[in-house]
């Protein structure tokens, strides 16, 4: 089965579903094993769009190599520019589902986190909150990120390029947290403006690292510890998840259309990936 499936296409854009284990865009010129490369086979005009980097073409919404779910590609420059403006105005919304495990000392084990600015009740069956921070690169090879707040040191704040409330460097993640049992939680997360690893890092900051996250879950073999069988993904019984991949999925996109004021929304369940 292909690693990429087109969910919806118009003259302006393509919404596609990416499996885990493939990059959203080429890492360098000439790479052909990426979601963008596969989309370009059927929609070559995606490569004519000038994106953030030359090799990224019309890729608008990317997700990590280990994440499965929805991607958005522009097929012309006007739509790409429209979506960049929507993002700046907070009108481009992205939703995620994460299967998490509670780990009380997660941030201590990972290191580099400031105090969490929100209070969570892990005995509650359901709760909602918004987590906000700036970000800075962290660790060997700058492969991870860490939140930056007003309680972070001056060095961290300089690395984040400023982190005062109201600054353009503040990123917000809205969380809807449902408790399954003492160890397992399902989290629906939504963001507008996004930063690399934003949701993954914010969940670890909440002591709710995503099961199987190779960067932000300090428990080795966490997939096997929490979800020991290989049963199919079932959102009704999330305590049983497959052990093949990180349990994090990009499940929804919402944005204003290019040619009218209508809001377009696309959503999938993890079973569809």
C-alpha positions as CSV (number, residue, x, y, z in Angstrom):
1,X,0.0,0.0,0.0
2,X,1.3,3.5,-0.9
3,X,2.7,5.7,1.8
4,X,0.7,8.6,0.4
5,X,-3.0,8.8,-0.4
6,X,-4.8,11.8,-1.9
7,X,-7.9,12.6,0.2
8,X,-9.1,15.7,-1.7
9,X,-7.8,17.8,-4.6
10,X,-8.8,21.0,-6.4
11,X,-7.2,23.3,-8.9
12,X,-5.6,25.1,-6.0
13,X,-4.5,22.4,-3.5
14,X,-4.2,18.8,-2.5
15,X,-5.0,17.3,0.9
16,X,-3.1,14.0,1.3
17,X,-2.7,11.3,4.0
18,X,0.9,10.3,4.9
19,X,1.9,7.2,6.7
20,X,4.6,7.3,9.4
21,X,8.1,6.6,8.2
22,X,8.3,9.0,5.3
23,X,9.4,12.6,5.2
24,X,6.9,15.3,4.2
25,X,9.5,17.0,1.9
26,X,12.9,16.1,0.5
27,X,15.8,16.7,2.9
28,X,17.9,17.9,0.0
29,X,17.6,18.4,-3.8
30,X,17.4,15.1,-5.6
31,X,15.7,13.1,-2.8
32,X,12.7,11.3,-4.2
33,X,11.4,9.4,-1.2
34,X,9.1,12.0,0.3
35,X,5.4,12.9,0.4
36,X,6.1,15.9,-1.9
37,X,7.9,13.6,-4.4
38,X,4.9,11.3,-4.6
39,X,2.4,14.1,-4.9
40,X,4.4,15.6,-7.7
41,X,4.0,12.5,-9.8
42,X,0.3,13.3,-10.2
43,X,0.4,17.0,-9.6
44,X,3.7,18.3,-11.1
45,X,2.6,21.9,-10.6
46,X,3.3,21.6,-6.9
47,X,7.0,21.9,-7.8
48,X,6.5,25.3,-9.4
49,X,5.4,26.9,-6.2
50,X,8.0,28.9,-4.3
51,X,7.8,27.7,-0.7
52,X,9.9,28.3,2.4
53,X,12.7,26.3,0.9
54,X,13.3,25.5,-2.7
55,X,13.1,21.8,-2.2
56,X,9.7,22.1,-0.5
57,X,7.7,23.4,-3.4
58,X,4.1,23.9,-2.5
59,X,4.2,22.0,0.8
60,X,2.1,24.1,3.3
61,X,1.4,21.8,6.2
62,X,4.1,19.3,7.1
63,X,4.3,16.6,9.8
64,X,7.2,14.8,11.3
65,X,8.8,11.6,9.8
66,X,7.3,9.6,12.7
67,X,3.9,11.2,12.5
68,X,1.0,9.9,10.3
69,X,-1.9,12.0,9.0
70,X,-2.9,15.0,6.9
71,X,-0.7,17.1,4.7
72,X,-1.6,20.2,2.6
73,X,0.0,21.1,-0.7
74,X,-0.5,24.3,-2.8
75,X,-0.7,23.8,-6.6
76,X,-0.2,27.5,-7.4
77,X,1.6,30.5,-5.9
78,X,-1.6,32.5,-5.2
79,X,-3.0,29.7,-3.0
80,X,0.3,29.3,-1.2
81,X,0.4,33.0,-0.5
82,X,-3.2,33.0,0.7
83,X,-2.5,30.2,3.2
84,X,0.6,31.9,4.5
85,X,-1.6,35.0,5.2
86,X,-4.2,32.7,6.9
87,X,-1.5,31.2,9.1
88,X,-0.3,34.6,10.1
89,X,-3.9,35.6,11.1
90,X,-4.5,32.4,13.0
91,X,-7.1,31.2,10.5
92,X,-5.4,27.9,9.6
93,X,-6.2,25.3,12.2
94,X,-4.6,21.9,12.6
95,X,-5.8,19.1,14.8
96,X,-4.0,16.0,16.2
97,X,-4.8,13.0,18.2
98,X,-2.2,11.6,20.7
99,X,-2.3,8.5,22.8
100,X,-0.3,9.3,25.8
101,X,1.0,7.8,29.0
102,X,1.3,9.7,32.3
103,X,4.8,9.9,33.6
104,X,5.2,12.0,36.7
105,X,8.9,12.8,36.3
106,X,8.9,13.2,32.5
107,X,10.4,16.7,32.4
108,X,13.1,15.8,35.0
109,X,14.2,12.8,32.9
110,X,14.3,14.8,29.7
111,X,15.8,18.0,31.1
112,X,15.6,21.6,30.0
113,X,12.0,22.3,30.8
114,X,10.8,25.4,32.7
115,X,7.9,25.1,35.2
116,X,4.6,24.3,33.5
117,X,2.4,27.4,33.6
118,X,-0.9,25.4,33.8
119,X,-2.2,23.1,36.5
120,X,-3.5,19.6,35.5
121,X,-5.6,17.2,37.5
122,X,-4.7,13.6,36.4
123,X,-7.5,12.1,38.5
124,X,-10.1,14.0,36.3
125,X,-11.9,12.0,33.6
126,X,-11.7,14.9,31.2
127,X,-10.1,18.4,31.2
128,X,-9.2,21.1,28.8
129,X,-6.3,23.6,28.9
130,X,-4.1,25.7,26.7
131,X,-0.4,25.5,26.9
132,X,1.7,28.4,25.7
133,X,5.4,29.0,25.2
134,X,8.2,30.0,23.0
135,X,10.7,27.4,21.8
136,X,14.4,26.8,21.5
137,X,16.4,24.1,19.9
138,X,17.8,21.6,22.4
139,X,20.1,18.6,22.7
140,X,22.7,17.0,20.5
141,X,22.3,18.0,16.9
142,X,19.4,20.3,17.9
143,X,17.1,17.4,17.2
144,X,14.7,18.3,20.0
145,X,13.1,21.6,21.2
146,X,12.2,22.9,24.7
147,X,9.6,25.4,25.8
148,X,10.7,28.9,26.7
149,X,8.7,31.1,29.1
150,X,9.3,34.2,31.3
151,X,10.6,31.8,33.9
152,X,13.2,30.4,31.6
153,X,16.8,31.8,32.0
154,X,18.0,34.7,29.9
155,X,20.1,32.3,27.7
156,X,17.0,30.3,26.8
157,X,15.0,33.4,26.1
158,X,17.7,34.7,23.7
159,X,17.8,31.3,21.9
160,X,14.0,31.6,21.4
161,X,14.3,35.1,20.0
162,X,12.0,36.5,22.8
163,X,9.3,34.9,24.8
164,X,7.1,37.6,26.3
165,X,3.4,37.0,26.3
166,X,1.9,38.6,23.2
167,X,5.1,38.2,21.3
168,X,5.0,36.6,17.8
169,X,7.3,33.9,19.3
170,X,4.6,32.5,21.5
171,X,2.9,29.2,20.3
172,X,-0.3,27.9,21.8
173,X,-1.6,24.3,22.0
174,X,-5.2,23.7,23.0
175,X,-5.5,20.3,24.7
176,X,-8.6,18.2,25.4
177,X,-7.4,15.4,27.7
178,X,-9.5,12.2,28.4
179,X,-8.4,9.7,31.0
180,X,-8.6,6.0,30.0
181,X,-7.0,4.5,33.1
182,X,-4.3,5.6,35.6
183,X,-1.6,5.4,33.0
184,X,-3.3,6.0,29.6
185,X,-4.8,9.2,28.2
186,X,-6.2,10.3,24.8
187,X,-5.5,13.9,23.9
188,X,-7.1,15.9,21.1
189,X,-4.7,18.9,20.4
190,X,-5.2,21.9,18.1
191,X,-2.9,24.7,17.0
192,X,-2.9,27.5,14.5
193,X,0.6,28.8,14.2
194,X,3.0,25.9,14.7
195,X,6.6,25.2,15.6
196,X,8.7,22.1,15.0
197,X,7.6,19.3,17.5
198,X,5.2,21.8,19.2
199,X,2.5,19.4,20.3
200,X,4.9,16.5,21.1
201,X,7.0,18.8,23.3
202,X,4.0,20.5,25.0
203,X,2.6,17.1,25.9
204,X,5.8,15.9,27.4
205,X,5.9,19.2,29.4
206,X,2.5,18.2,30.8
207,X,4.0,14.8,31.9
208,X,1.9,13.2,29.1
209,X,4.6,12.0,26.6
210,X,3.2,10.4,23.5
211,X,3.4,6.6,23.5
212,X,6.3,5.5,21.3
213,X,7.7,9.0,20.9
214,X,11.4,8.4,20.2
215,X,12.4,12.0,21.3
216,X,10.0,13.1,24.0
217,X,9.1,9.9,25.8
218,X,11.9,8.9,28.3
219,X,10.5,5.4,28.8
220,X,12.3,2.9,26.6
221,X,10.0,0.5,24.7
222,X,7.0,2.6,25.9
223,X,4.8,1.2,23.1
224,X,5.4,-2.4,24.4
225,X,4.9,-1.4,28.0
226,X,1.6,0.4,27.5
227,X,0.1,-1.3,24.5
228,X,1.7,-4.8,24.4
229,X,-0.5,-6.3,21.7
230,X,-0.8,-5.6,18.0
231,X,-4.5,-5.1,17.7
232,X,-5.8,-2.5,15.1
233,X,-6.2,1.1,16.2
234,X,-9.6,1.5,17.8
235,X,-10.6,4.9,19.1
236,X,-13.2,3.4,21.3
237,X,-10.7,1.3,23.2
238,X,-7.5,3.3,23.0
239,X,-5.7,1.3,25.7
240,X,-5.0,-1.2,23.0
241,X,-2.8,0.3,20.3
242,X,-0.3,-1.2,17.8
243,X,3.3,-1.4,18.7
244,X,4.7,-0.4,15.3
245,X,4.7,3.4,15.5
246,X,4.5,6.5,17.6
247,X,0.8,7.0,18.6
248,X,0.5,10.5,17.2
249,X,-1.8,11.5,14.2
250,X,-2.5,14.7,12.3
251,X,-6.3,14.3,12.1
252,X,-7.8,17.6,10.9
253,X,-7.2,20.7,8.8
254,X,-9.5,23.8,8.6
255,X,-8.9,27.0,6.6
256,X,-10.7,29.7,4.6
257,X,-11.1,29.0,0.9
258,X,-9.1,30.9,-1.6
259,X,-12.0,32.0,-3.8
260,X,-14.8,32.6,-1.3
261,X,-15.3,33.1,2.5
262,X,-16.3,29.5,3.1
263,X,-14.3,27.5,5.7
264,X,-13.1,24.2,4.4
265,X,-12.6,21.3,6.9
266,X,-11.0,17.9,6.4
267,X,-10.7,15.2,9.1
268,X,-9.8,11.6,9.4
269,X,-9.7,8.9,12.1
270,X,-6.4,7.1,12.8
271,X,-8.0,3.9,11.3
272,X,-8.0,5.6,7.9
273,X,-4.3,6.0,7.7
